């Protein structure tokens, strides 16, 4: 099946879509959009994703039939109106994902296994019948001193290993994954994906293209988590004494 092509597309843009179907390494300029209600997804991960809404299942099905690429965008927490257009309820920076596997659930939903790949920004939304789509531009990290930040990441990794027993976010799987990450950008994205913070704060980290600032934001939230854990420990100690 061919992807939906808006009438306004130029011939070279139509050729771009055809090229993508023949070569999956080419990033598509047009994506079906899948809204996320819980939290954003970050690039560089392999993760499960459950889709239950009828419209979202249709979007996923059509994306699979046209190469398996889909754009994941976080829904904003507050909707101003029930009649608001769906595109107005979404952030405009998200992650392009490759659908690797799709399993139909007994309740009719889909259990997806996805590879999250590239940040993108929406240039414009459009509809293919009832499916929300977008023309997108892919985002790149700002240039940075890799060796300096890599040293910082390794030092931070050692600190995280030392305190992992007190930090509930660091499961055995997370600790093993962190050992194998020394790329500063990937490290910041992975850490941001497992932080127990509000979705809008995770979205801010996703939108940050300065890797140093992204790492600083992650560190800030880790320090916040440490303070909360210390306070919980003090409260438990106080209660035990009482």
Order of alpha helices (4+ residues) and beta strands (2+ residues): alpha-beta-beta-alpha-beta-beta-beta-beta-alpha-alpha-alpha-alpha-alpha
